[in-house]
Amino acid sequence: MSLVEAVYKTTVDFPAEEKYGLTSQIRRCVVSIPSNIAEGFMRKSTKEYIQIFYISLGSLGELDTQLEISNRLKYMSNQESLNNQILIIRKQLYGLVKSLKNKL
C-alpha cells in the first residue's frame, strides 16, 4: 500500500498529456498488486494463491518498466526510492511463493 501511495504522489506531477497514457497505466498497474494479493488471500486453494502472487509479480515487473520509461522521459526524479520499494516487495512475494510451495 505504501508503494501505491508513493507512485500516486510521483505521478501527480507527470505531464497532462500523459493523464490517459503512462500515468493511468502506472496507476492501474500499482493498484493491481495489492488488489491481486487481497483476492488471492480469499481463495481456498494454495495453488491459486501462488498463481495470484505470480500475477502480482508480473504487475510489479510491468510497473518497474513503466517507471524506468518515465525516468528516461524525465517525468520523475525519485525513481531510486520507488526501485527500493519494488525490490523489497519482489523479495517478499518470492518468499511467500517459496513458503506456500513448501506447504504443498
Protein Blocks (a to p, Z undefined) as FASTA:
>chain_A
ZZmmmmmmmmmmpcfklmmmmmmmmmmmmmmmmmmmmmmmmpmbfklmmmmmmmmmmmmm
mmmmmmmmmmmnopafklmmmmmmmmmmmmmmmmmmmmmmmmZZ
